[in-house]
Amino acid sequence: MECASCDTGIDHCHGTLVVHPDGGFAECTDPACEDGDRVRHGLIVDCQALGSGCGCAAAPGKPLLRQAS
């Protein structure tokens, strides 16, 4: 199966964008990705959804406050 975005020349990334709540920092799972723009990524997850967790996640029992966009 081929990627429709690749076939049509649309700028995109095949990695997953991991968004961190602290300051809006985001990183991609694809080491070749140089642009962390949400528009380029079809898969976007919150870092707390990762099975291994994340160091920036709030401590258990403490609510995580987020800034509205």
All heavy atoms as TSV, in Angstrom:
chain	resi	resn	atom	element	x	y	z
A	1	MET	N	N	0.839	-1.176	0.000
A	1	MET	CA	C	0.000	0.000	0.000
A	1	MET	C	C	0.888	1.245	0.000
A	1	MET	O	O	1.844	1.328	0.763
A	1	MET	CB	C	-0.889	-0.014	1.240
A	1	MET	CG	C	-1.915	1.063	1.241
A	1	MET	SD	S	-3.162	0.689	2.479
A	1	MET	CE	C	-3.191	2.209	3.348
A	2	GLU	N	N	0.569	2.197	-0.842
A	2	GLU	CA	C	1.346	3.420	-0.927
A	2	GLU	C	C	0.636	4.559	-0.212
A	2	GLU	O	O	-0.581	4.568	-0.077
A	2	GLU	CB	C	1.581	3.779	-2.390
A	2	GLU	CG	C	2.467	2.766	-3.089
A	2	GLU	CD	C	2.825	3.211	-4.485
A	2	GLU	OE1	O	2.772	4.411	-4.773
A	2	GLU	OE2	O	3.156	2.328	-5.285
A	3	CYS	N	N	1.412	5.531	0.226
A	3	CYS	CA	C	0.889	6.687	0.930
A	3	CYS	C	C	0.319	7.690	-0.070
A	3	CYS	O	O	1.017	8.130	-0.992
A	3	CYS	CB	C	2.011	7.320	1.752
A	3	CYS	SG	S	1.570	8.878	2.538
A	4	ALA	N	N	-0.935	8.080	0.103
A	4	ALA	CA	C	-1.584	9.021	-0.809
A	4	ALA	C	C	-0.908	10.387	-0.763
A	4	ALA	O	O	-0.798	11.065	-1.779
A	4	ALA	CB	C	-3.061	9.153	-0.463
A	5	SER	N	N	-0.435	10.797	0.409
A	5	SER	CA	C	0.245	12.092	0.523
A	5	SER	C	C	1.581	12.075	-0.215
A	5	SER	O	O	1.967	13.066	-0.831
A	5	SER	CB	C	0.453	12.461	1.991
A	5	SER	OG	O	-0.787	12.696	2.619
A	6	CYS	N	N	2.281	10.949	-0.155
A	6	CYS	CA	C	3.538	10.814	-0.900
A	6	CYS	C	C	3.273	10.872	-2.401
A	6	CYS	O	O	3.975	11.548	-3.142
A	6	CYS	CB	C	4.242	9.507	-0.553
A	6	CYS	SG	S	4.990	9.459	1.084
A	7	ASP	N	N	2.231	10.159	-2.834
A	7	ASP	CA	C	1.889	10.110	-4.258
A	7	ASP	C	C	1.536	11.479	-4.822
A	7	ASP	O	O	1.833	11.780	-5.976
A	7	ASP	CB	C	0.719	9.155	-4.495
A	7	ASP	CG	C	1.121	7.700	-4.331
A	7	ASP	OD1	O	2.340	7.408	-4.345
A	7	ASP	OD2	O	0.212	6.856	-4.175
A	8	THR	N	N	0.901	12.326	-4.009
A	8	THR	CA	C	0.468	13.638	-4.494
A	8	THR	C	C	1.459	14.753	-4.172
A	8	THR	O	O	1.236	15.899	-4.552
A	8	THR	CB	C	-0.906	14.012	-3.911
A	8	THR	OG1	O	-0.835	13.986	-2.483
A	8	THR	CG2	C	-1.984	13.062	-4.397
A	9	GLY	N	N	2.535	14.423	-3.476
A	9	GLY	CA	C	3.560	15.423	-3.178
A	9	GLY	C	C	3.227	16.356	-2.023
A	9	GLY	O	O	3.812	17.428	-1.910
A	10	ILE	N	N	2.289	15.974	-1.171
A	10	ILE	CA	C	1.923	16.805	-0.020
A	10	ILE	C	C	3.004	16.673	1.055
A	10	ILE	O	O	3.435	15.567	1.389
A	10	ILE	CB	C	0.559	16.375	0.546
A	10	ILE	CG1	C	-0.532	16.656	-0.485
A	10	ILE	CG2	C	0.259	17.084	1.858
A	10	ILE	CD1	C	-1.900	16.146	-0.095
A	11	ASP	N	N	3.438	17.834	1.592
A	11	ASP	CA	C	4.440	17.838	2.662
A	11	ASP	C	C	3.818	17.237	3.919
A	11	ASP	O	O	2.808	17.734	4.431
A	11	ASP	CB	C	4.896	19.272	2.926
A	11	ASP	CG	C	5.974	19.343	3.988
A	11	ASP	OD1	O	6.753	18.375	4.122
A	11	ASP	OD2	O	6.032	20.363	4.699
A	12	HIS	N	N	4.397	16.134	4.397
A	12	HIS	CA	C	3.847	15.437	5.555
A	12	HIS	C	C	4.935	14.608	6.228
A	12	HIS	O	O	6.050	14.497	5.725
A	12	HIS	CB	C	2.689	14.535	5.138
A	12	HIS	CG	C	3.123	13.392	4.277
A	12	HIS	ND1	N	3.546	13.569	2.977
A	12	HIS	CD2	C	3.226	12.061	4.531
A	12	HIS	CE1	C	3.871	12.385	2.465
A	12	HIS	NE2	N	3.693	11.452	3.389
A	13	CYS	N	N	4.594	14.032	7.364
A	13	CYS	CA	C	5.522	13.176	8.100
A	13	CYS	C	C	4.824	11.869	8.443
A	13	CYS	O	O	3.638	11.859	8.759
A	13	CYS	CB	C	5.969	13.891	9.375
A	13	CYS	SG	S	7.105	12.906	10.380
A	14	HIS	N	N	5.567	10.785	8.410
A	14	HIS	CA	C	5.012	9.469	8.737
A	14	HIS	C	C	5.175	9.145	10.223
A	14	HIS	O	O	4.695	8.110	10.673
A	14	HIS	CB	C	5.679	8.390	7.900
A	14	HIS	CG	C	5.303	8.464	6.459
A	14	HIS	ND1	N	5.510	7.422	5.598
A	14	HIS	CD2	C	4.737	9.437	5.720
A	14	HIS	CE1	C	5.086	7.760	4.393
A	14	HIS	NE2	N	4.621	8.993	4.450
A	15	GLY	N	N	5.844	10.013	10.968
A	15	GLY	CA	C	6.034	9.790	12.397
A	15	GLY	C	C	4.826	10.251	13.202
A	15	GLY	O	O	3.857	10.792	12.670
A	16	THR	N	N	4.903	10.033	14.507
A	16	THR	CA	C	3.865	10.474	15.434
A	16	THR	C	C	4.371	11.681	16.195
A	16	THR	O	O	5.478	11.656	16.745
A	16	THR	CB	C	3.512	9.346	16.434
A	16	THR	OG1	O	3.049	8.217	15.697
A	16	THR	CG2	C	2.450	9.787	17.416
A	17	LEU	N	N	3.582	12.733	16.250
A	17	LEU	CA	C	3.947	13.934	16.993
A	17	LEU	C	C	3.506	13.751	18.438
A	17	LEU	O	O	2.333	13.523	18.714
A	17	LEU	CB	C	3.285	15.170	16.384
A	17	LEU	CG	C	3.774	16.502	16.914
A	17	LEU	CD1	C	5.236	16.736	16.499
A	17	LEU	CD2	C	2.905	17.633	16.399
A	18	VAL	N	N	4.465	13.814	19.365
A	18	VAL	CA	C	4.185	13.675	20.792
A	18	VAL	C	C	4.178	15.079	21.387
A	18	VAL	O	O	5.185	15.776	21.354
A	18	VAL	CB	C	5.239	12.792	21.486
A	18	VAL	CG1	C	4.937	12.667	22.970
A	18	VAL	CG2	C	5.316	11.421	20.828
A	19	VAL	N	N	3.024	15.478	21.928
A	19	VAL	CA	C	2.856	16.825	22.454
A	19	VAL	C	C	2.995	16.789	23.976
A	19	VAL	O	O	2.354	15.983	24.651
A	19	VAL	CB	C	1.476	17.399	22.057
A	19	VAL	CG1	C	1.290	18.791	22.617
A	19	VAL	CG2	C	1.325	17.394	20.552
A	20	HIS	N	N	3.823	17.687	24.500
A	20	HIS	CA	C	4.048	17.804	25.939
A	20	HIS	C	C	3.296	19.028	26.452
A	20	HIS	O	O	3.331	20.092	25.809
A	20	HIS	CB	C	5.542	17.948	26.239
A	20	HIS	CG	C	6.340	16.785	25.756
A	20	HIS	ND1	N	6.541	15.652	26.515
A	20	HIS	CD2	C	6.980	16.565	24.574
A	20	HIS	CE1	C	7.280	14.789	25.830
A	20	HIS	NE2	N	7.555	15.322	24.649
A	21	PRO	N	N	2.628	18.916	27.582
A	21	PRO	CA	C	1.811	20.026	28.078
A	21	PRO	C	C	2.618	21.208	28.604
A	21	PRO	O	O	2.101	22.309	28.691
A	21	PRO	CB	C	0.992	19.398	29.205
A	21	PRO	CG	C	1.794	18.243	29.660
A	21	PRO	CD	C	2.510	17.740	28.433
A	22	ASP	N	N	3.876	21.013	28.937
A	22	ASP	CA	C	4.674	22.094	29.512
A	22	ASP	C	C	5.206	23.028	28.436
A	22	ASP	O	O	6.204	22.763	27.800
A	22	ASP	CB	C	5.807	21.544	30.368
A	22	ASP	CG	C	6.749	20.637	29.593
A	22	ASP	OD1	O	6.377	20.176	28.504
A	22	ASP	OD2	O	7.870	20.411	30.080
A	23	GLY	N	N	4.519	24.103	28.192
A	23	GLY	CA	C	4.979	25.094	27.228
A	23	GLY	C	C	4.710	24.757	25.775
A	23	GLY	O	O	5.228	25.407	24.884
A	24	GLY	N	N	3.926	23.730	25.516
A	24	GLY	CA	C	3.574	23.397	24.144
A	24	GLY	C	C	4.675	22.714	23.354
A	24	GLY	O	O	4.645	22.680	22.144
A	25	PHE	N	N	5.655	22.152	24.030
A	25	PHE	CA	C	6.756	21.456	23.372
A	25	PHE	C	C	6.237	20.195	22.697
A	25	PHE	O	O	5.404	19.482	23.233
A	25	PHE	CB	C	7.830	21.116	24.409
A	25	PHE	CG	C	8.935	20.264	23.882
A	25	PHE	CD1	C	9.850	20.767	22.970
A	25	PHE	CD2	C	9.074	18.964	24.299
A	25	PHE	CE1	C	10.871	19.981	22.480
A	25	PHE	CE2	C	10.094	18.166	23.825
A	25	PHE	CZ	C	10.999	18.675	22.911
A	26	ALA	N	N	6.713	19.931	21.497
A	26	ALA	CA	C	6.325	18.726	20.769
A	26	ALA	C	C	7.552	18.131	20.102
A	26	ALA	O	O	8.485	18.843	19.741
A	26	ALA	CB	C	5.265	19.052	19.725
A	27	GLU	N	N	7.537	16.798	19.970
A	27	GLU	CA	C	8.628	16.105	19.290
A	27	GLU	C	C	8.041	14.980	18.455
A	27	GLU	O	O	6.983	14.461	18.746
A	27	GLU	CB	C	9.640	15.561	20.295
A	27	GLU	CG	C	9.041	14.578	21.290
A	27	GLU	CD	C	10.020	14.182	22.377
A	27	GLU	OE1	O	11.228	14.134	22.110
A	27	GLU	OE2	O	9.558	13.921	23.495
A	28	CYS	N	N	8.767	14.628	17.409
A	28	CYS	CA	C	8.299	13.597	16.493
A	28	CYS	C	C	9.084	12.306	16.708
A	28	CYS	O	O	10.270	12.342	17.032
A	28	CYS	CB	C	8.464	14.080	15.049
A	28	CYS	SG	S	7.842	12.883	13.845
A	29	THR	N	N	8.407	11.185	16.507
A	29	THR	CA	C	9.058	9.880	16.660
A	29	THR	C	C	9.952	9.546	15.473
A	29	THR	O	O	10.763	8.623	15.565
A	29	THR	CB	C	8.009	8.766	16.823
A	29	THR	OG1	O	7.146	8.768	15.678
A	29	THR	CG2	C	7.194	8.954	18.092
A	30	ASP	N	N	9.819	10.282	14.376
A	30	ASP	CA	C	10.654	10.056	13.199
A	30	ASP	C	C	11.921	10.904	13.322
A	30	ASP	O	O	11.848	12.135	13.286
A	30	ASP	CB	C	9.889	10.446	11.940
A	30	ASP	CG	C	10.667	10.212	10.660
A	30	ASP	OD1	O	11.865	9.838	10.733
A	30	ASP	OD2	O	10.083	10.413	9.583
A	31	PRO	N	N	13.089	10.283	13.485
A	31	PRO	CA	C	14.325	11.051	13.660
A	31	PRO	C	C	14.665	11.946	12.469
A	31	PRO	O	O	15.380	12.932	12.611
A	31	PRO	CB	C	15.401	9.993	13.873
A	31	PRO	CG	C	14.787	8.681	13.607
A	31	PRO	CD	C	13.308	8.847	13.507
A	32	ALA	N	N	14.121	11.657	11.301
A	32	ALA	CA	C	14.395	12.469	10.120
A	32	ALA	C	C	13.477	13.695	10.026
A	32	ALA	O	O	13.704	14.565	9.195
A	32	ALA	CB	C	14.245	11.625	8.856
A	33	CYS	N	N	12.468	13.773	10.878
A	33	CYS	CA	C	11.517	14.888	10.839
A	33	CYS	C	C	12.179	16.143	11.390
A	33	CYS	O	O	12.721	16.144	12.488
A	33	CYS	CB	C	10.274	14.550	11.659
A	33	CYS	SG	S	9.047	15.878	11.667
A	34	GLU	N	N	12.114	17.205	10.607
A	34	GLU	CA	C	12.728	18.465	11.015
A	34	GLU	C	C	11.703	19.550	11.301
A	34	GLU	O	O	12.058	20.658	11.686
A	34	GLU	CB	C	13.697	18.939	9.933
A	34	GLU	CG	C	14.857	17.994	9.726
A	34	GLU	CD	C	15.798	18.457	8.638
A	34	GLU	OE1	O	15.607	19.567	8.102
A	34	GLU	OE2	O	16.729	17.702	8.320
A	35	ASP	N	N	10.421	19.276	11.112
A	35	ASP	CA	C	9.382	20.274	11.312
A	35	ASP	C	C	8.264	19.680	12.167
A	35	ASP	O	O	7.546	18.793	11.734
A	35	ASP	CB	C	8.827	20.735	9.957
A	35	ASP	CG	C	7.827	21.865	10.069
A	35	ASP	OD1	O	7.517	22.296	11.198
A	35	ASP	OD2	O	7.361	22.331	9.025
A	36	GLY	N	N	8.141	20.163	13.392
A	36	GLY	CA	C	7.141	19.643	14.329
A	36	GLY	C	C	5.776	20.286	14.199
A	36	GLY	O	O	4.998	20.290	15.152
A	37	ASP	N	N	5.464	20.805	13.029
A	37	ASP	CA	C	4.164	21.435	12.807
A	37	ASP	C	C	3.070	20.370	12.838
A	37	ASP	O	O	3.189	19.314	12.213
A	37	ASP	CB	C	4.170	22.146	11.451
A	37	ASP	CG	C	2.957	23.023	11.237
A	37	ASP	OD1	O	2.055	23.062	12.101
A	37	ASP	OD2	O	2.912	23.691	10.187
A	38	ARG	N	N	1.993	20.651	13.558
A	38	ARG	CA	C	0.887	19.693	13.682
A	38	ARG	C	C	0.267	19.351	12.323
A	38	ARG	O	O	-0.211	18.249	12.120
A	38	ARG	CB	C	-0.192	20.248	14.607
A	38	ARG	CG	C	0.230	20.301	16.048
A	38	ARG	CD	C	-0.863	20.954	16.888
A	38	ARG	NE	N	-0.467	21.038	18.265
A	38	ARG	CZ	C	-1.024	20.321	19.230
A	38	ARG	NH1	N	-2.005	19.500	18.954
A	38	ARG	NH2	N	-0.596	20.431	20.462
A	39	VAL	N	N	0.254	20.295	11.418
A	39	VAL	CA	C	-0.380	20.087	10.115
A	39	VAL	C	C	0.307	18.967	9.333
A	39	VAL	O	O	-0.340	18.254	8.567
A	39	VAL	CB	C	-0.377	21.403	9.296
A	39	VAL	CG1	C	-0.931	21.202	7.912
A	39	VAL	CG2	C	-1.139	22.479	10.034
A	40	ARG	N	N	1.592	18.778	9.537
A	40	ARG	CA	C	2.349	17.764	8.798
A	40	ARG	C	C	2.156	16.349	9.341
A	40	ARG	O	O	2.598	15.387	8.747
A	40	ARG	CB	C	3.845	18.088	8.856
A	40	ARG	CG	C	4.215	19.383	8.187
A	40	ARG	CD	C	5.720	19.586	8.182
A	40	ARG	NE	N	6.320	18.621	7.276
A	40	ARG	CZ	C	7.169	17.661	7.669
A	40	ARG	NH1	N	7.527	17.545	8.921
A	40	ARG	NH2	N	7.671	16.833	6.791
A	41	HIS	N	N	1.539	16.226	10.508
A	41	HIS	CA	C	1.447	14.923	11.175
A	41	HIS	C	C	0.013	14.410	11.230
A	41	HIS	O	O	-0.880	15.079	11.739
A	41	HIS	CB	C	2.009	15.029	12.595
A	41	HIS	CG	C	3.473	15.311	12.608
A	41	HIS	ND1	N	3.984	16.579	12.499
A	41	HIS	CD2	C	4.534	14.470	12.683
A	41	HIS	CE1	C	5.300	16.516	12.522
A	41	HIS	NE2	N	5.663	15.248	12.625
A	42	GLY	N	N	-0.176	13.203	10.727
A	42	GLY	CA	C	-1.486	12.566	10.780
A	42	GLY	C	C	-1.758	11.935	12.127
A	42	GLY	O	O	-2.907	11.729	12.509
A	43	LEU	N	N	-0.695	11.637	12.861
A	43	LEU	CA	C	-0.830	11.026	14.187
A	43	LEU	C	C	-0.251	11.968	15.235
A	43	LEU	O	O	0.931	12.314	15.185
A	43	LEU	CB	C	-0.107	9.686	14.234
A	43	LEU	CG	C	-0.615	8.624	13.274
A	43	LEU	CD1	C	0.306	7.412	13.282
A	43	LEU	CD2	C	-2.020	8.203	13.632
A	44	ILE	N	N	-1.099	12.377	16.187
A	44	ILE	CA	C	-0.683	13.272	17.261
A	44	ILE	C	C	-1.200	12.701	18.574
A	44	ILE	O	O	-2.392	12.386	18.697
A	44	ILE	CB	C	-1.251	14.692	17.057
A	44	ILE	CG1	C	-0.812	15.258	15.708
A	44	ILE	CG2	C	-0.822	15.614	18.194
A	44	ILE	CD1	C	-1.470	16.574	15.338
A	45	VAL	N	N	-0.297	12.529	19.558
A	45	VAL	CA	C	-0.697	12.006	20.865
A	45	VAL	C	C	-0.165	12.904	21.975
A	45	VAL	O	O	0.837	13.593	21.812
A	45	VAL	CB	C	-0.197	10.560	21.096
A	45	VAL	CG1	C	-0.794	9.599	20.093
A	45	VAL	CG2	C	1.301	10.482	21.090
A	46	ASP	N	N	-0.842	12.874	23.094
A	46	ASP	CA	C	-0.393	13.560	24.293
A	46	ASP	C	C	0.657	12.678	24.961
A	46	ASP	O	O	0.520	11.448	24.981
A	46	ASP	CB	C	-1.587	13.774	25.230
A	46	ASP	CG	C	-1.236	14.649	26.391
A	46	ASP	OD1	O	-0.753	14.122	27.413
A	46	ASP	OD2	O	-1.426	15.870	26.275
A	47	CYS	N	N	1.702	13.261	25.518
A	47	CYS	CA	C	2.790	12.469	26.089
A	47	CYS	C	C	2.317	11.561	27.220
A	47	CYS	O	O	2.897	10.511	27.460
A	47	CYS	CB	C	3.927	13.367	26.565
A	47	CYS	SG	S	3.527	14.397	27.992
A	48	GLN	N	N	1.253	11.935	27.897
A	48	GLN	CA	C	0.741	11.103	28.988
A	48	GLN	C	C	0.112	9.814	28.471
A	48	GLN	O	O	-0.080	8.871	29.225
A	48	GLN	CB	C	-0.268	11.886	29.803
A	48	GLN	CG	C	0.379	13.029	30.549
A	48	GLN	CD	C	-0.619	13.797	31.368
A	48	GLN	OE1	O	-1.730	13.341	31.598
A	48	GLN	NE2	N	-0.235	14.966	31.813
A	49	ALA	N	N	-0.210	9.764	27.190
A	49	ALA	CA	C	-0.809	8.571	26.594
A	49	ALA	C	C	0.243	7.506	26.273
A	49	ALA	O	O	-0.102	6.381	25.940
A	49	ALA	CB	C	-1.571	8.943	25.337
A	50	LEU	N	N	1.519	7.861	26.367
A	50	LEU	CA	C	2.583	6.908	26.075
A	50	LEU	C	C	2.641	5.834	27.149
A	50	LEU	O	O	2.511	6.126	28.333
A	50	LEU	CB	C	3.940	7.617	25.998
A	50	LEU	CG	C	4.067	8.682	24.911
A	50	LEU	CD1	C	5.412	9.379	25.036
A	50	LEU	CD2	C	3.913	8.071	23.545
A	51	GLY	N	N	2.840	4.602	26.742
A	51	GLY	CA	C	2.904	3.493	27.689
A	51	GLY	C	C	4.033	3.631	28.692
A	51	GLY	O	O	3.909	3.254	29.845
A	52	SER	N	N	5.146	4.222	28.267
A	52	SER	CA	C	6.294	4.374	29.156
A	52	SER	C	C	6.206	5.637	30.004
A	52	SER	O	O	7.054	5.877	30.845
A	52	SER	CB	C	7.585	4.408	28.331
A	52	SER	OG	O	7.548	5.495	27.424
A	53	GLY	N	N	5.180	6.441	29.779
A	53	GLY	CA	C	5.028	7.684	30.517
A	53	GLY	C	C	5.980	8.742	30.012
A	53	GLY	O	O	6.683	8.564	29.035
A	54	CYS	N	N	5.997	9.855	30.706
A	54	CYS	CA	C	6.854	10.959	30.306
A	54	CYS	C	C	7.286	11.719	31.548
A	54	CYS	O	O	6.518	11.857	32.496
A	54	CYS	CB	C	6.099	11.878	29.349
A	54	CYS	SG	S	7.089	13.275	28.796
A	55	GLY	N	N	8.493	12.220	31.534
A	55	GLY	CA	C	9.027	12.947	32.671
A	55	GLY	C	C	8.321	14.256	32.943
A	55	GLY	O	O	8.365	14.776	34.050
A	56	CYS	N	N	7.657	14.828	31.957
A	56	CYS	CA	C	6.990	16.109	32.165
A	56	CYS	C	C	5.571	15.936	32.687
A	56	CYS	O	O	4.915	16.908	33.018
A	56	CYS	CB	C	6.980	16.935	30.880
A	56	CYS	SG	S	5.773	16.401	29.665
A	57	ALA	N	N	5.078	14.693	32.763
A	57	ALA	CA	C	3.719	14.450	33.235
A	57	ALA	C	C	3.607	14.804	34.713
A	57	ALA	O	O	4.565	14.700	35.465
A	57	ALA	CB	C	3.343	12.983	33.016
A	58	ALA	N	N	2.427	15.227	35.097
A	58	ALA	CA	C	2.185	15.611	36.492
A	58	ALA	C	C	2.334	14.405	37.406
A	58	ALA	O	O	2.073	13.272	37.021
A	58	ALA	CB	C	0.789	16.199	36.624
A	59	ALA	N	N	2.752	14.659	38.623
A	59	ALA	CA	C	2.888	13.589	39.619
A	59	ALA	C	C	1.509	13.025	39.923
A	59	ALA	O	O	0.510	13.734	39.849
A	59	ALA	CB	C	3.534	14.147	40.877
A	60	PRO	N	N	1.437	11.732	40.286
A	60	PRO	CA	C	0.139	11.126	40.609
A	60	PRO	C	C	-0.578	11.921	41.697
A	60	PRO	O	O	0.034	12.358	42.662
A	60	PRO	CB	C	0.507	9.727	41.105
A	60	PRO	CG	C	1.855	9.460	40.531
A	60	PRO	CD	C	2.531	10.801	40.402
A	61	GLY	N	N	-1.873	12.113	41.503
A	61	GLY	CA	C	-2.659	12.836	42.488
A	61	GLY	C	C	-2.690	14.337	42.271
A	61	GLY	O	O	-3.451	15.046	42.903
A	62	LYS	N	N	-1.853	14.846	41.392
A	62	LYS	CA	C	-1.837	16.271	41.112
A	62	LYS	C	C	-2.446	16.503	39.736
A	62	LYS	O	O	-2.031	15.875	38.763
A	62	LYS	CB	C	-0.400	16.828	41.140
A	62	LYS	CG	C	0.195	16.802	42.517
A	62	LYS	CD	C	1.500	17.553	42.510
A	62	LYS	CE	C	2.049	17.580	43.923
A	62	LYS	NZ	N	3.258	18.388	44.011
A	63	PRO	N	N	-3.406	17.410	39.641
A	63	PRO	CA	C	-4.028	17.654	38.336
A	63	PRO	C	C	-3.068	18.362	37.396
A	63	PRO	O	O	-2.216	19.128	37.827
A	63	PRO	CB	C	-5.216	18.546	38.670
A	63	PRO	CG	C	-4.847	19.215	39.957
A	63	PRO	CD	C	-3.970	18.229	40.692
A	64	LEU	N	N	-3.224	18.095	36.137
A	64	LEU	CA	C	-2.420	18.736	35.109
A	64	LEU	C	C	-3.222	19.884	34.531
A	64	LEU	O	O	-4.313	19.698	34.020
A	64	LEU	CB	C	-2.084	17.728	34.005
A	64	LEU	CG	C	-1.268	18.267	32.841
A	64	LEU	CD1	C	0.120	18.689	33.335
A	64	LEU	CD2	C	-1.134	17.219	31.773
A	65	LEU	N	N	-2.706	21.081	34.665
A	65	LEU	CA	C	-3.394	22.256	34.139
A	65	LEU	C	C	-2.893	22.531	32.748
A	65	LEU	O	O	-1.689	22.488	32.486
A	65	LEU	CB	C	-3.132	23.459	35.046
A	65	LEU	CG	C	-3.581	23.290	36.492
A	65	LEU	CD1	C	-3.214	24.520	37.298
A	65	LEU	CD2	C	-5.081	23.041	36.570
A	66	ARG	N	N	-3.788	22.840	31.850
A	66	ARG	CA	C	-3.421	23.111	30.464
A	66	ARG	C	C	-3.888	24.495	30.063
A	66	ARG	O	O	-4.898	24.978	30.537
A	66	ARG	CB	C	-4.051	22.094	29.552
A	66	ARG	CG	C	-3.504	20.733	29.803
A	66	ARG	CD	C	-3.967	19.827	28.742
A	66	ARG	NE	N	-3.197	18.595	28.902
A	66	ARG	CZ	C	-3.042	17.745	27.960
A	66	ARG	NH1	N	-3.558	17.956	26.796
A	66	ARG	NH2	N	-2.355	16.665	28.163
A	67	GLN	N	N	-3.148	25.068	29.166
A	67	GLN	CA	C	-3.493	26.376	28.635
A	67	GLN	C	C	-4.355	26.188	27.400
A	67	GLN	O	O	-4.025	25.389	26.523
A	67	GLN	CB	C	-2.224	27.132	28.275
A	67	GLN	CG	C	-2.481	28.521	27.756
A	67	GLN	CD	C	-1.168	29.229	27.437
A	67	GLN	OE1	O	-0.113	28.615	27.442
A	67	GLN	NE2	N	-1.255	30.502	27.192
A	68	ALA	N	N	-5.460	26.911	27.354
A	68	ALA	CA	C	-6.330	26.823	26.185
A	68	ALA	C	C	-5.651	27.456	24.986
A	68	ALA	O	O	-4.922	28.420	25.112
A	68	ALA	CB	C	-7.654	27.526	26.470
A	69	SER	N	N	-5.873	26.875	23.821
A	69	SER	CA	C	-5.255	27.434	22.621
A	69	SER	C	C	-6.229	28.280	21.856
A	69	SER	O	O	-7.382	28.315	22.045
A	69	SER	CB	C	-4.709	26.326	21.738
A	69	SER	OG	O	-5.721	25.412	21.416
